[in-house]
């Protein structure tokens, strides 16, 4: 174990009773073309086989860490990962989603191309058309492609600390952070490259809110 090792990128993966999806998510991080990362898995009080699935990865890879706390929901789980992270850049991965191989490399390249940029989002694809409730008007449905997704956030660590992370609200903590960040930092929403694969699990908040 290299105790003084500092990763360039911290990937934070919150999860709750998603054991059946976790292997795909973790393997997609291991398959990245960019290798200087750490993966922090924040278990939000799972009661399924989550730890059994993750234990072999934790034992084998020094840059995969596991945390567990009582159920606090996704926003506070992401915040716990932010607080535990060491990377210069922080990004996220929802447990039912996965990365394509060049995801981290492509996001880092954009940040290097635009040195003043503090946060970017977007560049995701889905294998189905997904409509979700608008955060300002729950009676209205909007295409997921119009949304700000926290899983696709890639930003400098000082931004997340300055904003004190995500707010613990019932719905829409992703655009809430984006809006607060836009008042103080330089942001960029991208369409391409589409390297984040979004899948909506049956217990997703966007489906059940």
Kinemage of the C-alpha trace (Angstrom):
@kinemage 1
@onewidth
@group {chain A} dominant
@subgroup {mainchain}
@vectorlist {calphas} color= white
{ca unk a 1} P 0.000 0.000 0.000
{ca unk a 2} L 1.365 3.399 -1.000
{ca unk a 3} L 0.115 5.599 1.836
{ca unk a 4} L 1.424 8.793 0.211
{ca unk a 5} L -0.197 8.018 -3.155
{ca unk a 6} L -2.430 10.795 -4.496
{ca unk a 7} L -4.824 9.911 -7.312
{ca unk a 8} L -5.587 12.404 -10.049
{ca unk a 9} L -9.277 11.442 -10.078
{ca unk a 10} L -11.594 10.281 -7.295
{ca unk a 11} L -14.611 8.307 -8.505
{ca unk a 12} L -17.426 8.239 -5.948
{ca unk a 13} L -19.986 5.470 -6.270
{ca unk a 14} L -22.956 5.624 -3.869
{ca unk a 15} L -25.052 2.486 -3.634
{ca unk a 16} L -28.022 1.060 -1.776
{ca unk a 17} L -29.166 -2.538 -2.302
{ca unk a 18} L -27.821 -2.657 -5.856
{ca unk a 19} L -25.646 -5.770 -5.549
{ca unk a 20} L -26.836 -7.092 -8.919
{ca unk a 21} L -25.509 -3.994 -10.717
{ca unk a 22} L -22.264 -3.371 -8.863
{ca unk a 23} L -19.928 -5.706 -10.701
{ca unk a 24} L -20.709 -4.024 -14.015
{ca unk a 25} L -20.138 -0.560 -12.522
{ca unk a 26} L -16.849 -1.450 -10.818
{ca unk a 27} L -15.500 -3.323 -13.836
{ca unk a 28} L -16.153 -0.266 -15.995
{ca unk a 29} L -13.874 1.784 -13.734
{ca unk a 30} L -11.189 -0.900 -13.814
{ca unk a 31} L -11.370 -0.870 -17.624
{ca unk a 32} L -10.581 2.851 -17.952
{ca unk a 33} L -7.833 3.924 -20.341
{ca unk a 34} L -6.700 6.434 -17.691
{ca unk a 35} L -5.292 4.645 -14.672
{ca unk a 36} L -4.503 7.177 -11.932
{ca unk a 37} L -7.809 7.025 -10.068
{ca unk a 38} L -9.318 5.911 -6.799
{ca unk a 39} L -12.801 4.435 -6.446
{ca unk a 40} L -14.691 5.199 -3.247
{ca unk a 41} L -17.812 3.072 -2.825
{ca unk a 42} L -20.240 4.496 -0.288
{ca unk a 43} L -22.710 1.858 0.885
{ca unk a 44} L -25.812 3.647 2.146
{ca unk a 45} L -26.855 0.877 4.556
{ca unk a 46} L -27.435 -1.982 2.108
{ca unk a 47} L -29.004 -5.195 3.411
{ca unk a 48} L -28.346 -7.311 0.307
{ca unk a 49} L -25.124 -8.974 -0.910
{ca unk a 50} L -23.403 -5.666 -1.674
{ca unk a 51} L -20.339 -6.311 0.487
{ca unk a 52} L -19.960 -9.900 -0.756
{ca unk a 53} L -19.793 -8.601 -4.328
{ca unk a 54} L -17.320 -5.853 -3.455
{ca unk a 55} L -15.015 -7.686 -1.050
{ca unk a 56} L -12.829 -9.343 -3.736
{ca unk a 57} L -12.244 -5.963 -5.382
{ca unk a 58} L -11.416 -4.273 -2.076
{ca unk a 59} L -8.887 -6.999 -1.232
{ca unk a 60} L -7.255 -6.962 -4.652
{ca unk a 61} L -7.034 -3.257 -5.528
{ca unk a 62} L -5.420 -0.706 -3.230
{ca unk a 63} L -7.238 2.136 -5.009
{ca unk a 64} L -10.740 0.806 -4.277
{ca unk a 65} L -12.112 1.818 -0.894
{ca unk a 66} L -15.392 0.931 0.795
{ca unk a 67} L -17.404 2.908 3.331
{ca unk a 68} L -20.722 2.037 4.954
{ca unk a 69} L -23.106 4.135 6.995
{ca unk a 70} L -26.759 4.076 7.974
{ca unk a 71} L -29.213 5.020 5.257
{ca unk a 72} L -28.802 8.737 4.508
{ca unk a 73} L -29.815 8.761 0.829
{ca unk a 74} L -27.739 9.554 -2.197
{ca unk a 75} L -26.859 13.222 -1.689
{ca unk a 76} L -25.261 12.669 1.711
{ca unk a 77} L -23.593 9.477 0.473
{ca unk a 78} L -21.925 11.451 -2.311
{ca unk a 79} L -20.851 14.029 0.280
{ca unk a 80} L -19.296 11.313 2.434
{ca unk a 81} L -17.298 10.183 -0.594
{ca unk a 82} L -16.201 13.740 -1.325
{ca unk a 83} L -14.953 14.139 2.237
{ca unk a 84} L -13.008 10.872 2.031
{ca unk a 85} L -11.490 11.541 -1.393
{ca unk a 86} L -7.911 12.533 -2.247
{ca unk a 87} L -8.149 13.265 -5.977
{ca unk a 88} L -7.483 16.578 -7.669
{ca unk a 89} L -10.684 15.966 -9.610
{ca unk a 90} L -13.899 14.412 -8.326
{ca unk a 91} L -16.450 12.550 -10.391
{ca unk a 92} L -19.300 10.135 -9.775
{ca unk a 93} L -20.843 6.888 -10.947
{ca unk a 94} L -24.326 5.731 -9.999
{ca unk a 95} L -24.451 2.056 -9.138
{ca unk a 96} L -26.831 1.070 -11.943
{ca unk a 97} L -24.734 2.894 -14.565
{ca unk a 98} L -21.304 2.306 -16.073
{ca unk a 99} L -18.504 4.028 -17.967
{ca unk a 100} L -17.209 3.359 -21.438
{ca unk a 101} L -13.453 2.834 -21.518
{ca unk a 102} L -12.341 6.386 -22.349
{ca unk a 103} L -14.667 8.183 -19.945
{ca unk a 104} L -12.144 9.452 -17.403
{ca unk a 105} L -9.490 10.192 -20.022
{ca unk a 106} L -11.922 12.233 -22.128
{ca unk a 107} L -13.142 14.308 -19.177
{ca unk a 108} L -9.623 15.022 -17.988
{ca unk a 109} L -8.674 16.147 -21.496
{ca unk a 110} L -11.520 18.683 -21.500
{ca unk a 111} L -10.451 20.065 -18.126
{ca unk a 112} L -6.887 20.437 -19.414
{ca unk a 113} L -8.106 22.115 -22.603
{ca unk a 114} L -10.066 24.685 -20.588
{ca unk a 115} L -7.921 25.452 -17.508
{ca unk a 116} L -10.440 27.924 -16.060
{ca unk a 117} L -13.194 25.316 -16.112
{ca unk a 118} L -14.207 23.990 -12.686
{ca unk a 119} L -17.079 21.618 -13.483
{ca unk a 120} L -18.529 19.844 -16.467
{ca unk a 121} L -21.455 17.505 -16.974
{ca unk a 122} L -23.213 15.605 -19.736
{ca unk a 123} L -21.964 13.270 -22.431
{ca unk a 124} L -24.182 10.331 -21.563
{ca unk a 125} L -26.226 7.833 -23.497
{ca unk a 126} L -29.103 5.507 -22.719
{ca unk a 127} L -30.468 2.446 -24.469
{ca unk a 128} L -34.044 3.684 -24.047
{ca unk a 129} L -36.005 6.922 -24.209
{ca unk a 130} L -36.449 8.106 -20.630
{ca unk a 131} L -38.818 10.792 -19.436
{ca unk a 132} L -38.525 12.157 -15.905
{ca unk a 133} L -40.445 14.612 -13.760
{ca unk a 134} L -39.360 18.223 -13.959
{ca unk a 135} L -37.933 19.377 -10.627
{ca unk a 136} L -39.882 22.650 -10.694
{ca unk a 137} L -43.134 21.134 -11.946
{ca unk a 138} L -43.615 17.438 -11.056
{ca unk a 139} L -46.693 17.312 -13.295
{ca unk a 140} L -44.463 17.906 -16.325
{ca unk a 141} L -42.276 15.249 -17.932
{ca unk a 142} L -39.009 16.142 -19.649
{ca unk a 143} L -36.500 14.109 -21.650
{ca unk a 144} L -33.574 12.849 -19.572
{ca unk a 145} L -31.248 14.422 -22.148
{ca unk a 146} L -32.355 17.859 -20.979
{ca unk a 147} L -31.349 17.075 -17.402
{ca unk a 148} L -28.263 17.665 -15.289
{ca unk a 149} L -27.075 14.281 -14.002
{ca unk a 150} L -24.762 14.107 -10.991
{ca unk a 151} L -23.240 10.892 -12.289
{ca unk a 152} L -21.729 12.850 -15.165
{ca unk a 153} L -20.254 15.615 -12.997
{ca unk a 154} L -16.480 15.962 -13.321
{ca unk a 155} L -14.933 18.837 -11.425
{ca unk a 156} L -12.149 20.276 -9.339
{ca unk a 157} L -12.257 19.198 -5.721
{ca unk a 158} L -12.211 22.788 -4.431
{ca unk a 159} L -15.584 23.428 -6.098
{ca unk a 160} L -17.306 20.628 -4.203
{ca unk a 161} L -15.768 21.730 -0.917
{ca unk a 162} L -16.629 25.390 -1.513
{ca unk a 163} L -20.266 24.456 -2.144
{ca unk a 164} L -20.267 22.023 0.803
{ca unk a 165} L -21.366 19.260 -1.534
{ca unk a 166} L -24.905 18.273 -2.417
{ca unk a 167} L -27.885 19.520 -0.475
{ca unk a 168} L -30.140 16.894 1.108
{ca unk a 169} L -33.330 17.621 -0.798
{ca unk a 170} L -36.068 15.253 -1.940
{ca unk a 171} L -35.473 15.604 -5.682
{ca unk a 172} L -33.122 17.422 -8.010
{ca unk a 173} L -29.961 17.687 -5.913
{ca unk a 174} L -27.995 17.444 -9.188
{ca unk a 175} L -29.304 20.637 -10.862
{ca unk a 176} L -29.352 22.328 -7.461
{ca unk a 177} L -25.587 21.915 -7.138
{ca unk a 178} L -25.116 22.933 -10.778
{ca unk a 179} L -27.114 26.124 -10.228
{ca unk a 180} L -25.175 27.034 -7.093
{ca unk a 181} L -21.873 26.308 -8.838
{ca unk a 182} L -22.810 28.509 -11.799
{ca unk a 183} L -22.909 31.554 -9.509
{ca unk a 184} L -19.261 31.161 -8.524
{ca unk a 185} L -17.434 28.967 -11.033
{ca unk a 186} L -16.942 28.314 -14.736
{ca unk a 187} L -19.101 25.403 -15.921
{ca unk a 188} L -19.555 23.517 -19.179
{ca unk a 189} L -22.276 21.126 -20.325
{ca unk a 190} L -21.175 18.753 -23.074
{ca unk a 191} L -22.981 16.480 -25.515
{ca unk a 192} L -19.952 14.462 -26.604
{ca unk a 193} L -18.125 12.222 -26.148
{ca unk a 194} L -20.952 10.058 -24.864
{ca unk a 195} L -18.999 7.794 -22.525
{ca unk a 196} L -21.346 7.569 -19.517
{ca unk a 197} L -24.042 4.900 -19.889
{ca unk a 198} L -27.197 5.796 -17.969
{ca unk a 199} L -29.549 3.023 -16.940
{ca unk a 200} L -32.607 3.568 -14.807
{ca unk a 201} L -33.078 0.834 -12.206
{ca unk a 202} L -36.554 -0.058 -11.012
{ca unk a 203} L -35.953 1.705 -7.673
{ca unk a 204} L -34.535 4.888 -9.230
{ca unk a 205} L -35.730 8.137 -7.674
{ca unk a 206} L -36.426 9.529 -11.159
{ca unk a 207} L -38.912 6.693 -11.624
{ca unk a 208} L -40.514 6.721 -8.191
{ca unk a 209} L -40.512 10.372 -7.112
